[in-house]
Amino acid sequence: MLTASDFINPACHFRVIELKPQIIGYYAIYLKSRDSYDLDALFVESTFIGKIIGKQLLEHAKVLVRKLAGQQVTLQAEPNAEAFYLKAGAKVVSKKESQSNKVRYFSLLKMNLGTNDA
C-alpha cells in the first residue's frame, strides 16, 4: 500500500497517463530486494479498460525495472485482473485471502524479466 512518504522515496517509481484534465492510468513500483521490484499499483480508469492503456503501463514498468537492473516483478492481482497479468507473462505463485472479504482471494504473481522470460 502506497503512503505519502513513497512519493519522495528514491526506491519508488511512478508513471501516470493523462488525457487532460483526467488521469486515466498509473502504476507504482518499488524496490523490494537487490533485483526484485513490487508492482504496488496498476490502475486504469474503467472507461479505458481494454484500450491498451494497461498494457502500455505494464510494458513501461517492465522496461524500467530492466533498466534498473531488476530481474523480476512481483504483484498481487484481484480476480478480474489475473488474466491480464497471465497474458503478459506472469505466473501465479500463490493465493491470498482478502482481508475485507473472506470468500475472495487475490493471486500473488511473479514476472521474471530475464532475456527470454516475460
C-alpha positions as semicolon CSV with decimal commas, in nm:
position;residue;x (nm);y (nm);z (nm)
1;M;0,000;0,000;0,000
2;L;0,139;0,337;-0,102
3;T;0,188;0,610;0,153
4;A;0,273;0,980;0,118
5;S;0,639;0,911;0,202
6;D;0,665;0,679;-0,101
7;F;0,643;0,980;-0,330
8;I;0,981;1,106;-0,205
9;N;1,142;0,762;-0,171
10;P;1,407;0,711;-0,444
11;A;1,331;0,335;-0,446
12;C;0,977;0,409;-0,569
13;H;0,893;0,487;-0,930
14;F;0,565;0,611;-1,075
15;R;0,413;0,657;-1,418
16;V;0,092;0,843;-1,498
17;I;-0,105;0,862;-1,822
18;E;-0,326;1,166;-1,858
19;L;-0,595;1,264;-2,100
20;K;-0,617;1,621;-1,981
21;P;-0,754;1,701;-1,735
22;Q;-0,809;1,339;-1,623
23;I;-0,561;1,076;-1,504
24;I;-0,663;0,764;-1,693
25;G;-0,397;0,525;-1,566
26;Y;-0,091;0,490;-1,345
27;Y;0,146;0,244;-1,188
28;A;0,382;0,242;-0,893
29;I;0,676;0,008;-0,842
30;Y;0,927;-0,009;-0,562
31;L;1,249;-0,189;-0,495
32;K;1,183;-0,499;-0,285
33;S;1,531;-0,651;-0,286
34;R;1,853;-0,621;-0,484
35;D;1,697;-0,728;-0,817
36;S;1,327;-0,758;-0,740
37;Y;1,054;-0,495;-0,763
38;D;0,693;-0,494;-0,642
39;L;0,424;-0,359;-0,869
40;D;0,225;-0,198;-0,592
41;A;-0,037;-0,039;-0,810
42;L;-0,150;-0,054;-1,170
43;F;-0,476;0,127;-1,228
44;V;-0,673;0,209;-1,542
45;E;-0,987;0,422;-1,535
46;S;-1,281;0,190;-1,608
47;T;-1,381;0,359;-1,936
48;F;-1,028;0,292;-2,070
49;I;-1,000;-0,077;-1,974
50;G;-0,938;-0,287;-2,283
51;K;-0,791;0,005;-2,479
52;I;-0,418;-0,086;-2,434
53;I;-0,355;0,163;-2,151
54;G;-0,291;-0,117;-1,901
55;K;-0,064;-0,299;-2,145
56;Q;0,134;0,020;-2,211
57;L;0,175;0,086;-1,840
58;L;0,285;-0,271;-1,766
59;E;0,534;-0,275;-2,055
60;H;0,676;0,058;-1,937
61;A;0,717;-0,082;-1,586
62;K;0,897;-0,392;-1,718
63;V;1,135;-0,180;-1,927
64;L;1,206;0,045;-1,629
65;V;1,275;-0,249;-1,398
66;R;1,521;-0,391;-1,652
67;K;1,695;-0,051;-1,679
68;L;1,725;-0,050;-1,300
69;A;1,894;-0,395;-1,319
70;G;1,584;-0,570;-1,187
71;Q;1,523;-0,934;-1,275
72;Q;1,168;-0,984;-1,151
73;V;0,845;-0,810;-1,065
74;T;0,603;-0,941;-0,806
75;L;0,244;-0,828;-0,773
76;Q;-0,094;-0,904;-0,625
77;A;-0,387;-0,928;-0,867
78;E;-0,756;-0,916;-0,798
79;P;-0,958;-1,192;-0,968
80;N;-1,073;-0,968;-1,255
81;A;-0,715;-0,866;-1,342
82;E;-0,542;-1,204;-1,313
83;A;-0,591;-1,299;-1,680
84;F;-0,436;-0,967;-1,790
85;Y;-0,116;-1,041;-1,597
86;L;-0,105;-1,406;-1,706
87;K;-0,129;-1,296;-2,068
88;A;0,164;-1,059;-2,005
89;G;0,377;-1,350;-1,884
90;A;0,322;-1,352;-1,509
91;K;0,299;-1,680;-1,319
92;V;0,079;-1,744;-1,016
93;V;0,292;-1,814;-0,709
94;S;0,014;-1,843;-0,451
95;K;-0,333;-1,723;-0,350
96;K;-0,407;-1,491;-0,060
97;E;-0,738;-1,445;0,119
98;S;-0,882;-1,094;0,111
99;Q;-0,872;-0,920;0,447
100;S;-1,207;-0,749;0,387
101;N;-1,395;-1,032;0,214
102;K;-1,308;-1,381;0,337
103;V;-1,459;-1,553;0,031
104;R;-1,243;-1,355;-0,212
105;Y;-0,885;-1,445;-0,298
106;F;-0,608;-1,248;-0,463
107;S;-0,338;-1,407;-0,672
108;L;0,026;-1,341;-0,593
109;L;0,218;-1,339;-0,921
110;K;0,576;-1,314;-1,038
111;M;0,717;-1,198;-1,370
112;N;1,073;-1,300;-1,450
113;L;1,242;-1,042;-1,669
114;G;1,538;-1,247;-1,789
115;T;1,633;-1,249;-2,156
116;N;1,366;-1,497;-2,268
117;D;1,112;-1,457;-1,988
118;A;0,815;-1,221;-1,956
